[in-house]
Amino acid sequence: MPIKVNLAVVLAQRGVKSKDLAQSIGITEANLSLLKQGKVKGIRFETLEAICRYLDCQPGDLLAFESQEAGE
């Protein structure tokens, strides 16, 4: 998948625990874990906004586009 989720990196940079983020924004730790691993097909803007607000970051800090070469 060409979209890479950098949530784990941002959490580490901020010294924030997944448990604290999940509780603060109102999602389960299991769902947050799936998001961190990039195993979700989508994210609600409301959730993305809550994450960005809590971590004081931009959506581009959390998500990156990685182009794939032909044949991969």
N, C-alpha and C positions, 0 to 999 in steps of 0.2 A: 504494500500500500504506500503510495507516495506521500501521504501525510504522516509526519512523525510527531508524536506527543512528547513534549519535554517537561511534563509536569513534575516528574521525580527530580529532575535537575533543579527546577525552580524551588521546589520544597526544600531540597538540601541547601541551596544557596541562602534561603531565608531562615533556615533552622526550624522549619515548621514540621510537625508530625502529621501524618495523614489522618490520624484519628481526630486531631484538633480541627483540621480543615473540614473533614466530613461533618463533624458535629456543628461547626459554625455555619456551614452553608446548607445543612439539612438534607444530606444524602447519606446513604449507607457507606460504610467502609468498604464493603464488597464492590459496590458500584464505582467508588473512587479508585479502587485497586484496578478494576478493569480499564478505567480511563487511563490510569498511569501506564498500563501495559500496552495501550493502543489497541485494545481488543473490543472497542465499541465502533459502531457504524455511524454514530452521530452524537452530538451534544446540543442540548438546548441552549439558546443564547442566554437565557435566564441563569442557567448553571455556570456558563462561561463567565458571565458578568460577576456572579458571586465569587467565583474563584479569583478573578482578576482584582476585585475589590479587596478581598481578604489578603491576597499576596502582594498587593500594590504593584501590579504588573500589567502588561498589555497582552491581548490575545496572541500576538506574534511571538511573545516570549514563551508561550505554551505550545504553540503549533508551528510546524515548519513543513514546507513543501520540498520534497526530494524527488527530482525528476528521475525517471527510469530510462535507461538506454533501451533502444529497440532490441527485441529478442530476449529480454529478461522476463 
